[in-house]
Amino acid sequence: MKRVRMSEISIFIDGEQYQVAEGISVAAALMSVDKRSWRITRHDQQPRGVFCGIGVCFDCLVTVNGVANVRACLDLVQPNDVITTQGGERDAR
């Protein structure tokens, strides 16, 4: 069987540039660069990443291009996206 190679795009995660496959979710992009958690809970300061993977639980929230509380499992990466991980009280707005 012939493998199809996906196009890659550049995105920025916490200020660092990465090449990821085009058309994947933000969560998949984060996991592809070995990030497993990218949000810290407000009260217990517990790490969170993908839990349900279908947008129900809100554990995978990130900031994308300045928009906070984007569900990483639902949003697809776009070229030059700026993704910022979230943490604790400072992102509770």
PDB file of N, CA, C and O in Angstrom, chain B, residues numbered from 101:
ATOM      1  N   MET B 101       0.833  -1.168   0.000  1.00  0.00           N
ATOM      2  CA  MET B 101       0.000   0.000   0.000  1.00  0.00           C
ATOM      3  C   MET B 101       0.886   1.242   0.000  1.00  0.00           C
ATOM      4  O   MET B 101       1.888   1.296   0.713  1.00  0.00           O
ATOM      5  N   LYS B 102       0.519   2.227  -0.791  1.00  0.00           N
ATOM      6  CA  LYS B 102       1.288   3.461  -0.896  1.00  0.00           C
ATOM      7  C   LYS B 102       0.889   4.427   0.218  1.00  0.00           C
ATOM      8  O   LYS B 102      -0.295   4.668   0.454  1.00  0.00           O
ATOM      9  N   ARG B 103       1.890   4.972   0.893  1.00  0.00           N
ATOM     10  CA  ARG B 103       1.635   5.955   1.949  1.00  0.00           C
ATOM     11  C   ARG B 103       1.482   7.340   1.341  1.00  0.00           C
ATOM     12  O   ARG B 103       2.252   7.727   0.462  1.00  0.00           O
ATOM     13  N   VAL B 104       0.499   8.075   1.804  1.00  0.00           N
ATOM     14  CA  VAL B 104       0.290   9.445   1.363  1.00  0.00           C
ATOM     15  C   VAL B 104       0.954  10.366   2.365  1.00  0.00           C
ATOM     16  O   VAL B 104       0.685  10.285   3.563  1.00  0.00           O
ATOM     17  N   ARG B 105       1.808  11.227   1.888  1.00  0.00           N
ATOM     18  CA  ARG B 105       2.494  12.165   2.767  1.00  0.00           C
ATOM     19  C   ARG B 105       1.681  13.456   2.866  1.00  0.00           C
ATOM     20  O   ARG B 105       1.335  14.067   1.855  1.00  0.00           O
ATOM     21  N   MET B 106       1.385  13.852   4.091  1.00  0.00           N
ATOM     22  CA  MET B 106       0.604  15.071   4.311  1.00  0.00           C
ATOM     23  C   MET B 106       1.502  16.293   4.204  1.00  0.00           C
ATOM     24  O   MET B 106       2.688  16.242   4.530  1.00  0.00           O
ATOM     25  N   SER B 107       0.919  17.389   3.743  1.00  0.00           N
ATOM     26  CA  SER B 107       1.642  18.658   3.722  1.00  0.00           C
ATOM     27  C   SER B 107       1.846  19.135   5.148  1.00  0.00           C
ATOM     28  O   SER B 107       1.044  18.841   6.034  1.00  0.00           O
ATOM     29  N   GLU B 108       2.921  19.871   5.362  1.00  0.00           N
ATOM     30  CA  GLU B 108       3.186  20.418   6.688  1.00  0.00           C
ATOM     31  C   GLU B 108       3.033  21.929   6.676  1.00  0.00           C
ATOM     32  O   GLU B 108       3.247  22.586   5.657  1.00  0.00           O
ATOM     33  N   ILE B 109       2.658  22.466   7.832  1.00  0.00           N
ATOM     34  CA  ILE B 109       2.541  23.901   8.014  1.00  0.00           C
ATOM     35  C   ILE B 109       3.326  24.286   9.264  1.00  0.00           C
ATOM     36  O   ILE B 109       3.627  23.442  10.108  1.00  0.00           O
ATOM     37  N   SER B 110       3.649  25.564   9.368  1.00  0.00           N
ATOM     38  CA  SER B 110       4.326  26.093  10.560  1.00  0.00           C
ATOM     39  C   SER B 110       3.290  26.650  11.515  1.00  0.00           C
ATOM     40  O   SER B 110       2.367  27.355  11.106  1.00  0.00           O
ATOM     41  N   ILE B 111       3.448  26.327  12.799  1.00  0.00           N
ATOM     42  CA  ILE B 111       2.652  26.933  13.857  1.00  0.00           C
ATOM     43  C   ILE B 111       3.601  27.298  14.989  1.00  0.00           C
ATOM     44  O   ILE B 111       4.746  26.847  15.019  1.00  0.00           O
ATOM     45  N   PHE B 112       3.123  28.112  15.912  1.00  0.00           N
ATOM     46  CA  PHE B 112       3.915  28.535  17.055  1.00  0.00           C
ATOM     47  C   PHE B 112       3.202  28.093  18.326  1.00  0.00           C
ATOM     48  O   PHE B 112       2.021  28.380  18.524  1.00  0.00           O
ATOM     49  N   ILE B 113       3.935  27.391  19.181  1.00  0.00           N
ATOM     50  CA  ILE B 113       3.393  26.935  20.457  1.00  0.00           C
ATOM     51  C   ILE B 113       4.271  27.510  21.555  1.00  0.00           C
ATOM     52  O   ILE B 113       5.463  27.214  21.640  1.00  0.00           O
ATOM     53  N   ASP B 114       3.659  28.337  22.395  1.00  0.00           N
ATOM     54  CA  ASP B 114       4.384  28.990  23.495  1.00  0.00           C
ATOM     55  C   ASP B 114       5.678  29.636  23.001  1.00  0.00           C
ATOM     56  O   ASP B 114       6.715  29.551  23.659  1.00  0.00           O
ATOM     57  N   GLY B 115       5.605  30.277  21.845  1.00  0.00           N
ATOM     58  CA  GLY B 115       6.735  31.037  21.314  1.00  0.00           C
ATOM     59  C   GLY B 115       7.723  30.250  20.478  1.00  0.00           C
ATOM     60  O   GLY B 115       8.646  30.838  19.915  1.00  0.00           O
ATOM     61  N   GLU B 116       7.560  28.943  20.379  1.00  0.00           N
ATOM     62  CA  GLU B 116       8.481  28.137  19.575  1.00  0.00           C
ATOM     63  C   GLU B 116       7.789  27.670  18.299  1.00  0.00           C
ATOM     64  O   GLU B 116       6.611  27.313  18.315  1.00  0.00           O
ATOM     65  N   GLN B 117       8.527  27.676  17.205  1.00  0.00           N
ATOM     66  CA  GLN B 117       7.969  27.279  15.911  1.00  0.00           C
ATOM     67  C   GLN B 117       8.090  25.771  15.715  1.00  0.00           C
ATOM     68  O   GLN B 117       9.116  25.166  16.025  1.00  0.00           O
ATOM     69  N   TYR B 118       7.016  25.182  15.192  1.00  0.00           N
ATOM     70  CA  TYR B 118       6.973  23.749  14.899  1.00  0.00           C
ATOM     71  C   TYR B 118       6.379  23.521  13.514  1.00  0.00           C
ATOM     72  O   TYR B 118       5.606  24.340  13.016  1.00  0.00           O
ATOM     73  N   GLN B 119       6.744  22.418  12.909  1.00  0.00           N
ATOM     74  CA  GLN B 119       6.140  21.958  11.661  1.00  0.00           C
ATOM     75  C   GLN B 119       5.196  20.821  12.031  1.00  0.00           C
ATOM     76  O   GLN B 119       5.600  19.856  12.680  1.00  0.00           O
ATOM     77  N   VAL B 120       3.939  20.940  11.617  1.00  0.00           N
ATOM     78  CA  VAL B 120       2.952  19.901  11.901  1.00  0.00           C
ATOM     79  C   VAL B 120       2.171  19.592  10.627  1.00  0.00           C
ATOM     80  O   VAL B 120       2.194  20.368   9.671  1.00  0.00           O
ATOM     81  N   ALA B 121       1.496  18.476  10.623  1.00  0.00           N
ATOM     82  CA  ALA B 121       0.694  18.088   9.466  1.00  0.00           C
ATOM     83  C   ALA B 121      -0.474  19.047   9.285  1.00  0.00           C
ATOM     84  O   ALA B 121      -1.127  19.445  10.250  1.00  0.00           O
ATOM     85  N   GLU B 122      -0.720  19.404   8.056  1.00  0.00           N
ATOM     86  CA  GLU B 122      -1.848  20.274   7.733  1.00  0.00           C
ATOM     87  C   GLU B 122      -3.158  19.522   7.941  1.00  0.00           C
ATOM     88  O   GLU B 122      -3.250  18.335   7.632  1.00  0.00           O
ATOM     89  N   GLY B 123      -4.177  20.216   8.469  1.00  0.00           N
ATOM     90  CA  GLY B 123      -5.503  19.636   8.587  1.00  0.00           C
ATOM     91  C   GLY B 123      -5.775  18.858   9.859  1.00  0.00           C
ATOM     92  O   GLY B 123      -6.841  18.257   9.992  1.00  0.00           O
ATOM     93  N   ILE B 124      -4.830  18.852  10.807  1.00  0.00           N
ATOM     94  CA  ILE B 124      -5.056  18.138  12.065  1.00  0.00           C
ATOM     95  C   ILE B 124      -5.583  19.104  13.126  1.00  0.00           C
ATOM     96  O   ILE B 124      -5.498  20.322  12.971  1.00  0.00           O
ATOM     97  N   SER B 125      -6.123  18.546  14.192  1.00  0.00           N
ATOM     98  CA  SER B 125      -6.623  19.384  15.284  1.00  0.00           C
ATOM     99  C   SER B 125      -5.457  20.004  16.056  1.00  0.00           C
ATOM    100  O   SER B 125      -4.321  19.534  15.989  1.00  0.00           O
ATOM    101  N   VAL B 126      -5.770  21.060  16.780  1.00  0.00           N
ATOM    102  CA  VAL B 126      -4.762  21.682  17.643  1.00  0.00           C
ATOM    103  C   VAL B 126      -4.259  20.656  18.661  1.00  0.00           C
ATOM    104  O   VAL B 126      -3.062  20.602  18.944  1.00  0.00           O
ATOM    105  N   ALA B 127      -5.162  19.845  19.209  1.00  0.00           N
ATOM    106  CA  ALA B 127      -4.755  18.806  20.169  1.00  0.00           C
ATOM    107  C   ALA B 127      -3.782  17.822  19.531  1.00  0.00           C
ATOM    108  O   ALA B 127      -2.771  17.466  20.136  1.00  0.00           O
ATOM    109  N   ALA B 128      -4.080  17.384  18.316  1.00  0.00           N
ATOM    110  CA  ALA B 128      -3.178  16.455  17.620  1.00  0.00           C
ATOM    111  C   ALA B 128      -1.835  17.107  17.359  1.00  0.00           C
ATOM    112  O   ALA B 128      -0.796  16.454  17.466  1.00  0.00           O
ATOM    113  N   ALA B 129      -1.842  18.393  17.017  1.00  0.00           N
ATOM    114  CA  ALA B 129      -0.586  19.106  16.792  1.00  0.00           C
ATOM    115  C   ALA B 129       0.228  19.174  18.080  1.00  0.00           C
ATOM    116  O   ALA B 129       1.437  18.942  18.063  1.00  0.00           O
ATOM    117  N   LEU B 130      -0.423  19.487  19.186  1.00  0.00           N
ATOM    118  CA  LEU B 130       0.272  19.542  20.474  1.00  0.00           C
ATOM    119  C   LEU B 130       0.865  18.183  20.833  1.00  0.00           C
ATOM    120  O   LEU B 130       2.010  18.097  21.275  1.00  0.00           O
ATOM    121  N   MET B 131       0.092  17.137  20.644  1.00  0.00           N
ATOM    122  CA  MET B 131       0.594  15.795  20.958  1.00  0.00           C
ATOM    123  C   MET B 131       1.710  15.385  20.009  1.00  0.00           C
ATOM    124  O   MET B 131       2.612  14.648  20.407  1.00  0.00           O
ATOM    125  N   SER B 132       1.668  15.847  18.762  1.00  0.00           N
ATOM    126  CA  SER B 132       2.716  15.476  17.797  1.00  0.00           C
ATOM    127  C   SER B 132       4.069  16.082  18.140  1.00  0.00           C
ATOM    128  O   SER B 132       5.101  15.624  17.651  1.00  0.00           O
ATOM    129  N   VAL B 133       4.065  17.122  18.989  1.00  0.00           N
ATOM    130  CA  VAL B 133       5.334  17.717  19.427  1.00  0.00           C
ATOM    131  C   VAL B 133       5.601  17.386  20.900  1.00  0.00           C
ATOM    132  O   VAL B 133       6.305  18.111  21.602  1.00  0.00           O
ATOM    133  N   ASP B 134       5.012  16.263  21.345  1.00  0.00           N
ATOM    134  CA  ASP B 134       5.228  15.703  22.685  1.00  0.00           C
ATOM    135  C   ASP B 134       4.685  16.546  23.831  1.00  0.00           C
ATOM    136  O   ASP B 134       5.205  16.475  24.944  1.00  0.00           O
ATOM    137  N   LYS B 135       3.656  17.338  23.581  1.00  0.00           N
ATOM    138  CA  LYS B 135       2.969  18.046  24.665  1.00  0.00           C
ATOM    139  C   LYS B 135       1.758  17.204  25.043  1.00  0.00           C
ATOM    140  O   LYS B 135       0.904  16.928  24.201  1.00  0.00           O
ATOM    141  N   ARG B 136       1.681  16.801  26.290  1.00  0.00           N
ATOM    142  CA  ARG B 136       0.587  15.947  26.750  1.00  0.00           C
ATOM    143  C   ARG B 136      -0.406  16.689  27.631  1.00  0.00           C
ATOM    144  O   ARG B 136      -1.562  16.280  27.741  1.00  0.00           O
ATOM    145  N   SER B 137       0.023  17.759  28.250  1.00  0.00           N
ATOM    146  CA  SER B 137      -0.900  18.609  29.011  1.00  0.00           C
ATOM    147  C   SER B 137      -0.573  20.053  28.668  1.00  0.00           C
ATOM    148  O   SER B 137       0.588  20.410  28.469  1.00  0.00           O
ATOM    149  N   TRP B 138      -1.609  20.878  28.603  1.00  0.00           N
ATOM    150  CA  TRP B 138      -1.384  22.273  28.201  1.00  0.00           C
ATOM    151  C   TRP B 138      -2.322  23.242  28.905  1.00  0.00           C
ATOM    152  O   TRP B 138      -2.458  24.395  28.497  1.00  0.00           O
ATOM    153  N   ARG B 139      -2.959  22.770  29.951  1.00  0.00           N
ATOM    154  CA  ARG B 139      -3.799  23.630  30.773  1.00  0.00           C
ATOM    155  C   ARG B 139      -3.651  23.186  32.213  1.00  0.00           C
ATOM    156  O   ARG B 139      -3.489  21.998  32.491  1.00  0.00           O
ATOM    157  N   ILE B 140      -3.706  24.143  33.129  1.00  0.00           N
ATOM    158  CA  ILE B 140      -3.653  23.858  34.561  1.00  0.00           C
ATOM    159  C   ILE B 140      -4.986  24.309  35.158  1.00  0.00           C
ATOM    160  O   ILE B 140      -5.437  25.422  34.889  1.00  0.00           O
ATOM    161  N   THR B 141      -5.612  23.465  35.957  1.00  0.00           N
ATOM    162  CA  THR B 141      -6.898  23.835  36.554  1.00  0.00           C
ATOM    163  C   THR B 141      -6.727  24.993  37.528  1.00  0.00           C
ATOM    164  O   THR B 141      -5.676  25.144  38.152  1.00  0.00           O
ATOM    165  N   ARG B 142      -7.778  25.812  37.652  1.00  0.00           N
ATOM    166  CA  ARG B 142      -7.728  27.006  38.487  1.00  0.00           C
ATOM    167  C   ARG B 142      -7.560  26.695  39.964  1.00  0.00           C
ATOM    168  O   ARG B 142      -6.733  27.310  40.637  1.00  0.00           O
ATOM    169  N   HIS B 143      -8.321  25.767  40.464  1.00  0.00           N
ATOM    170  CA  HIS B 143      -8.352  25.568  41.916  1.00  0.00           C
ATOM    171  C   HIS B 143      -7.322  24.567  42.415  1.00  0.00           C
ATOM    172  O   HIS B 143      -6.642  24.823  43.409  1.00  0.00           O
ATOM    173  N   ASP B 144      -7.201  23.445  41.748  1.00  0.00           N
ATOM    174  CA  ASP B 144      -6.301  22.396  42.225  1.00  0.00           C
ATOM    175  C   ASP B 144      -4.937  22.398  41.540  1.00  0.00           C
ATOM    176  O   ASP B 144      -4.055  21.622  41.909  1.00  0.00           O
ATOM    177  N   GLN B 145      -4.761  23.266  40.543  1.00  0.00           N
ATOM    178  CA  GLN B 145      -3.499  23.353  39.796  1.00  0.00           C
ATOM    179  C   GLN B 145      -3.088  21.997  39.214  1.00  0.00           C
ATOM    180  O   GLN B 145      -1.920  21.613  39.288  1.00  0.00           O
ATOM    181  N   GLN B 146      -4.056  21.273  38.635  1.00  0.00           N
ATOM    182  CA  GLN B 146      -3.806  19.969  38.039  1.00  0.00           C
ATOM    183  C   GLN B 146      -3.631  20.093  36.526  1.00  0.00           C
ATOM    184  O   GLN B 146      -4.356  20.857  35.889  1.00  0.00           O
ATOM    185  N   PRO B 147      -2.691  19.364  35.942  1.00  0.00           N
ATOM    186  CA  PRO B 147      -2.481  19.437  34.491  1.00  0.00           C
ATOM    187  C   PRO B 147      -3.628  18.771  33.725  1.00  0.00           C
ATOM    188  O   PRO B 147      -4.187  17.766  34.163  1.00  0.00           O
ATOM    189  N   ARG B 148      -3.961  19.355  32.577  1.00  0.00           N
ATOM    190  CA  ARG B 148      -5.005  18.806  31.726  1.00  0.00           C
ATOM    191  C   ARG B 148      -4.553  18.846  30.278  1.00  0.00           C
ATOM    192  O   ARG B 148      -3.737  19.683  29.893  1.00  0.00           O
ATOM    193  N   GLY B 149      -5.091  17.932  29.476  1.00  0.00           N
ATOM    194  CA  GLY B 149      -4.860  17.869  28.042  1.00  0.00           C
ATOM    195  C   GLY B 149      -6.117  17.330  27.400  1.00  0.00           C
ATOM    196  O   GLY B 149      -7.218  17.774  27.726  1.00  0.00           O
ATOM    197  N   VAL B 150      -5.975  16.382  26.496  1.00  0.00           N
ATOM    198  CA  VAL B 150      -7.155  15.775  25.878  1.00  0.00           C
ATOM    199  C   VAL B 150      -7.728  14.733  26.824  1.00  0.00           C
ATOM    200  O   VAL B 150      -6.996  13.894  27.350  1.00  0.00           O
ATOM    201  N   PHE B 151      -9.025  14.785  27.037  1.00  0.00           N
ATOM    202  CA  PHE B 151      -9.695  13.765  27.835  1.00  0.00           C
ATOM    203  C   PHE B 151     -10.750  13.070  26.979  1.00  0.00           C
ATOM    204  O   PHE B 151     -10.617  11.884  26.674  1.00  0.00           O
ATOM    205  N   CYS B 152     -11.805  13.802  26.586  1.00  0.00           N
ATOM    206  CA  CYS B 152     -12.866  13.158  25.811  1.00  0.00           C
ATOM    207  C   CYS B 152     -12.574  13.169  24.311  1.00  0.00           C
ATOM    208  O   CYS B 152     -12.965  12.244  23.599  1.00  0.00           O
ATOM    209  N   GLY B 153     -11.897  14.200  23.827  1.00  0.00           N
ATOM    210  CA  GLY B 153     -11.551  14.286  22.409  1.00  0.00           C
ATOM    211  C   GLY B 153     -12.700  14.675  21.492  1.00  0.00           C
ATOM    212  O   GLY B 153     -12.532  14.680  20.273  1.00  0.00           O
ATOM    213  N   ILE B 154     -13.876  15.003  22.054  1.00  0.00           N
ATOM    214  CA  ILE B 154     -15.020  15.384  21.223  1.00  0.00           C
ATOM    215  C   ILE B 154     -15.655  16.708  21.634  1.00  0.00           C
ATOM    216  O   ILE B 154     -16.760  17.024  21.191  1.00  0.00           O
ATOM    217  N   GLY B 155     -14.975  17.482  22.471  1.00  0.00           N
ATOM    218  CA  GLY B 155     -15.445  18.814  22.822  1.00  0.00           C
ATOM    219  C   GLY B 155     -16.458  18.899  23.941  1.00  0.00           C
ATOM    220  O   GLY B 155     -17.090  19.941  24.113  1.00  0.00           O
ATOM    221  N   VAL B 156     -16.633  17.838  24.706  1.00  0.00           N
ATOM    222  CA  VAL B 156     -17.623  17.835  25.776  1.00  0.00           C
ATOM    223  C   VAL B 156     -17.027  18.281  27.111  1.00  0.00           C
ATOM    224  O   VAL B 156     -17.694  18.980  27.874  1.00  0.00           O
ATOM    225  N   CYS B 157     -15.801  17.897  27.406  1.00  0.00           N
ATOM    226  CA  CYS B 157     -15.263  18.062  28.766  1.00  0.00           C
ATOM    227  C   CYS B 157     -14.541  19.384  29.023  1.00  0.00           C
ATOM    228  O   CYS B 157     -14.406  19.767  30.185  1.00  0.00           O
ATOM    229  N   PHE B 158     -14.082  20.083  28.023  1.00  0.00           N
ATOM    230  CA  PHE B 158     -13.357  21.355  28.163  1.00  0.00           C
ATOM    231  C   PHE B 158     -12.009  21.222  28.870  1.00  0.00           C
ATOM    232  O   PHE B 158     -11.480  22.224  29.350  1.00  0.00           O
ATOM    233  N   ASP B 159     -11.440  20.029  28.949  1.00  0.00           N
ATOM    234  CA  ASP B 159     -10.123  19.863  29.560  1.00  0.00           C
ATOM    235  C   ASP B 159      -8.995  20.335  28.649  1.00  0.00           C
ATOM    236  O   ASP B 159      -7.891  20.587  29.131  1.00  0.00           O
ATOM    237  N   CYS B 160      -9.238  20.461  27.364  1.00  0.00           N
ATOM    238  CA  CYS B 160      -8.158  20.737  26.405  1.00  0.00           C
ATOM    239  C   CYS B 160      -8.069  22.203  25.984  1.00  0.00           C
ATOM    240  O   CYS B 160      -7.581  22.493  24.892  1.00  0.00           O
ATOM    241  N   LEU B 161      -8.522  23.118  26.811  1.00  0.00           N
ATOM    242  CA  LEU B 161      -8.546  24.530  26.433  1.00  0.00           C
ATOM    243  C   LEU B 161      -7.153  25.119  26.227  1.00  0.00           C
ATOM    244  O   LEU B 161      -6.231  24.863  27.001  1.00  0.00           O
ATOM    245  N   VAL B 162      -7.024  25.913  25.166  1.00  0.00           N
ATOM    246  CA  VAL B 162      -5.803  26.650  24.850  1.00  0.00           C
ATOM    247  C   VAL B 162      -6.198  28.018  24.334  1.00  0.00           C
ATOM    248  O   VAL B 162      -7.379  28.288  24.119  1.00  0.00           O
ATOM    249  N   THR B 163      -5.215  28.883  24.135  1.00  0.00           N
ATOM    250  CA  THR B 163      -5.431  30.166  23.479  1.00  0.00           C
ATOM    251  C   THR B 163      -4.868  30.052  22.069  1.00  0.00           C
ATOM    252  O   THR B 163      -3.716  29.659  21.884  1.00  0.00           O
ATOM    253  N   VAL B 164      -5.687  30.398  21.074  1.00  0.00           N
ATOM    254  CA  VAL B 164      -5.261  30.335  19.676  1.00  0.00           C
ATOM    255  C   VAL B 164      -5.424  31.731  19.067  1.00  0.00           C
ATOM    256  O   VAL B 164      -6.527  32.276  19.015  1.00  0.00           O
ATOM    257  N   ASN B 165      -4.309  32.292  18.612  1.00  0.00           N
ATOM    258  CA  ASN B 165      -4.305  33.612  17.984  1.00  0.00           C
ATOM    259  C   ASN B 165      -4.985  34.664  18.853  1.00  0.00           C
ATOM    260  O   ASN B 165      -5.723  35.516  18.358  1.00  0.00           O
ATOM    261  N   GLY B 166      -4.723  34.591  20.164  1.00  0.00           N
ATOM    262  CA  GLY B 166      -5.256  35.569  21.105  1.00  0.00           C
ATOM    263  C   GLY B 166      -6.655  35.281  21.616  1.00  0.00           C
ATOM    264  O   GLY B 166      -7.148  36.012  22.475  1.00  0.00           O
ATOM    265  N   VAL B 167      -7.309  34.243  21.120  1.00  0.00           N
ATOM    266  CA  VAL B 167      -8.648  33.872  21.579  1.00  0.00           C
ATOM    267  C   VAL B 167      -8.508  32.777  22.638  1.00  0.00           C
ATOM    268  O   VAL B 167      -8.065  31.667  22.342  1.00  0.00           O
ATOM    269  N   ALA B 168      -8.890  33.102  23.868  1.00  0.00           N
ATOM    270  CA  ALA B 168      -8.748  32.152  24.974  1.00  0.00           C
ATOM    271  C   ALA B 168      -9.857  31.111  24.956  1.00  0.00           C
ATOM    272  O   ALA B 168     -10.907  31.306  24.342  1.00  0.00           O
ATOM    273  N   ASN B 169      -9.606  30.013  25.634  1.00  0.00           N
ATOM    274  CA  ASN B 169     -10.587  28.955  25.871  1.00  0.00           C
ATOM    275  C   ASN B 169     -11.092  28.282  24.599  1.00  0.00           C
ATOM    276  O   ASN B 169     -12.277  27.977  24.470  1.00  0.00           O
ATOM    277  N   VAL B 170     -10.178  28.058  23.670  1.00  0.00           N
ATOM    278  CA  VAL B 170     -10.486  27.310  22.454  1.00  0.00           C
ATOM    279  C   VAL B 170     -10.309  25.824  22.764  1.00  0.00           C
ATOM    280  O   VAL B 170      -9.292  25.432  23.336  1.00  0.00           O
ATOM    281  N   ARG B 171     -11.269  25.005  22.400  1.00  0.00           N
ATOM    282  CA  ARG B 171     -11.163  23.565  22.618  1.00  0.00           C
ATOM    283  C   ARG B 171     -10.221  22.981  21.564  1.00  0.00           C
ATOM    284  O   ARG B 171     -10.548  22.940  20.378  1.00  0.00           O
ATOM    285  N   ALA B 172      -9.065  22.538  22.008  1.00  0.00           N
ATOM    286  CA  ALA B 172      -8.010  22.063  21.110  1.00  0.00           C
ATOM    287  C   ALA B 172      -8.432  20.833  20.318  1.00  0.00           C
ATOM    288  O   ALA B 172      -7.920  20.598  19.223  1.00  0.00           O
ATOM    289  N   CYS B 173      -9.352  20.052  20.853  1.00  0.00           N
ATOM    290  CA  CYS B 173      -9.780  18.840  20.149  1.00  0.00           C
ATOM    291  C   CYS B 173     -10.713  19.151  18.982  1.00  0.00           C
ATOM    292  O   CYS B 173     -10.907  18.298  18.116  1.00  0.00           O
ATOM    293  N   LEU B 174     -11.295  20.349  18.937  1.00  0.00           N
ATOM    294  CA  LEU B 174     -12.242  20.700  17.878  1.00  0.00           C
ATOM    295  C   LEU B 174     -11.675  21.650  16.840  1.00  0.00           C
ATOM    296  O   LEU B 174     -12.125  21.645  15.694  1.00  0.00           O
ATOM    297  N   ASP B 175     -10.708  22.458  17.209  1.00  0.00           N
ATOM    298  CA  ASP B 175     -10.164  23.486  16.315  1.00  0.00           C
ATOM    299  C   ASP B 175      -9.041  22.900  15.466  1.00  0.00           C
ATOM    300  O   ASP B 175      -8.172  22.200  15.985  1.00  0.00           O
ATOM    301  N   LEU B 176      -9.054  23.181  14.167  1.00  0.00           N
ATOM    302  CA  LEU B 176      -8.000  22.700  13.277  1.00  0.00           C
ATOM    303  C   LEU B 176      -6.894  23.734  13.160  1.00  0.00           C
ATOM    304  O   LEU B 176      -7.160  24.936  13.154  1.00  0.00           O
ATOM    305  N   VAL B 177      -5.646  23.268  13.068  1.00  0.00           N
ATOM    306  CA  VAL B 177      -4.530  24.201  12.924  1.00  0.00           C
ATOM    307  C   VAL B 177      -4.576  24.864  11.551  1.00  0.00           C
ATOM    308  O   VAL B 177      -4.985  24.266  10.555  1.00  0.00           O
ATOM    309  N   GLN B 178      -4.147  26.103  11.538  1.00  0.00           N
ATOM    310  CA  GLN B 178      -4.014  26.886  10.314  1.00  0.00           C
ATOM    311  C   GLN B 178      -2.566  27.367  10.240  1.00  0.00           C
ATOM    312  O   GLN B 178      -1.906  27.485  11.273  1.00  0.00           O
ATOM    313  N   PRO B 179      -2.062  27.646   9.039  1.00  0.00           N
ATOM    314  CA  PRO B 179      -0.683  28.122   8.936  1.00  0.00           C
ATOM    315  C   PRO B 179      -0.442  29.350   9.821  1.00  0.00           C
ATOM    316  O   PRO B 179      -1.243  30.284   9.856  1.00  0.00           O
ATOM    317  N   ASN B 180       0.673  29.316  10.524  1.00  0.00           N
ATOM    318  CA  ASN B 180       1.132  30.410  11.390  1.00  0.00           C
ATOM    319  C   ASN B 180       0.255  30.658  12.613  1.00  0.00           C
ATOM    320  O   ASN B 180       0.334  31.732  13.210  1.00  0.00           O
ATOM    321  N   ASP B 181      -0.575  29.697  12.999  1.00  0.00           N
ATOM    322  CA  ASP B 181      -1.334  29.836  14.241  1.00  0.00           C
ATOM    323  C   ASP B 181      -0.374  30.051  15.400  1.00  0.00           C
ATOM    324  O   ASP B 181       0.718  29.483  15.435  1.00  0.00           O
ATOM    325  N   VAL B 182      -0.799  30.881  16.346  1.00  0.00           N
ATOM    326  CA  VAL B 182      -0.046  31.113  17.578  1.00  0.00           C
ATOM    327  C   VAL B 182      -0.862  30.491  18.705  1.00  0.00           C
ATOM    328  O   VAL B 182      -1.929  30.987  19.067  1.00  0.00           O
ATOM    329  N   ILE B 183      -0.344  29.405  19.247  1.00  0.00           N
ATOM    330  CA  ILE B 183      -1.039  28.648  20.281  1.00  0.00           C
ATOM    331  C   ILE B 183      -0.306  28.860  21.595  1.00  0.00           C
ATOM    332  O   ILE B 183       0.912  28.702  21.681  1.00  0.00           O
ATOM    333  N   THR B 184      -1.076  29.222  22.618  1.00  0.00           N
ATOM    334  CA  THR B 184      -0.507  29.455  23.938  1.00  0.00           C
ATOM    335  C   THR B 184      -1.218  28.553  24.930  1.00  0.00           C
ATOM    336  O   THR B 184      -2.447  28.520  24.989  1.00  0.00           O
ATOM    337  N   THR B 185      -0.432  27.824  25.708  1.00  0.00           N
ATOM    338  CA  THR B 185      -1.036  26.985  26.732  1.00  0.00           C
ATOM    339  C   THR B 185      -1.571  27.873  27.848  1.00  0.00           C
ATOM    340  O   THR B 185      -1.096  28.993  28.036  1.00  0.00           O
ATOM    341  N   GLN B 186      -2.559  27.373  28.590  1.00  0.00           N
ATOM    342  CA  GLN B 186      -3.236  28.155  29.625  1.00  0.00           C
ATOM    343  C   GLN B 186      -2.938  27.585  30.999  1.00  0.00           C
ATOM    344  O   GLN B 186      -2.599  26.409  31.137  1.00  0.00           O
ATOM    345  N   GLY B 187      -3.066  28.427  32.013  1.00  0.00           N
ATOM    346  CA  GLY B 187      -2.841  27.913  33.348  1.00  0.00           C
ATOM    347  C   GLY B 187      -3.490  28.725  34.439  1.00  0.00           C
ATOM    348  O   GLY B 187      -3.365  29.949  34.475  1.00  0.00           O
ATOM    349  N   GLY B 188      -4.186  28.043  35.329  1.00  0.00           N
ATOM    350  CA  GLY B 188      -4.677  28.607  36.578  1.00  0.00           C
ATOM    351  C   GLY B 188      -5.524  29.840  36.482  1.00  0.00           C
ATOM    352  O   GLY B 188      -6.224  30.047  35.490  1.00  0.00           O
ATOM    353  N   GLU B 189      -5.466  30.673  37.517  1.00  0.00           N
ATOM    354  CA  GLU B 189      -6.316  31.850  37.657  1.00  0.00           C
ATOM    355  C   GLU B 189      -6.125  32.888  36.562  1.00  0.00           C
ATOM    356  O   GLU B 189      -7.082  33.570  36.195  1.00  0.00           O
ATOM    357  N   ARG B 190      -4.930  33.023  36.036  1.00  0.00           N
ATOM    358  CA  ARG B 190      -4.683  34.089  35.068  1.00  0.00           C
ATOM    359  C   ARG B 190      -5.507  33.938  33.804  1.00  0.00           C
ATOM    360  O   ARG B 190      -5.723  34.925  33.100  1.00  0.00           O
ATOM    361  N   ASP B 191      -5.976  32.739  33.490  1.00  0.00           N
ATOM    362  CA  ASP B 191      -6.755  32.510  32.275  1.00  0.00           C
ATOM    363  C   ASP B 191      -8.231  32.244  32.574  1.00  0.00           C
ATOM    364  O   ASP B 191      -8.941  31.709  31.723  1.00  0.00           O
ATOM    365  N   ALA B 192      -8.690  32.599  33.734  1.00  0.00           N
ATOM    366  CA  ALA B 192     -10.069  32.291  34.126  1.00  0.00           C
ATOM    367  C   ALA B 192     -11.062  33.329  33.626  1.00  0.00           C
ATOM    368  O   ALA B 192     -12.239  33.250  33.980  1.00  0.00           O
ATOM    369  N   ARG B 193     -10.655  34.270  32.844  1.00  0.00           N
ATOM    370  CA  ARG B 193     -11.542  35.335  32.363  1.00  0.00           C
ATOM    371  C   ARG B 193     -12.747  34.813  31.634  1.00  0.00           C
ATOM    372  O   ARG B 193     -13.578  35.596  31.175  1.00  0.00           O
TER     373      ARG B 193
END
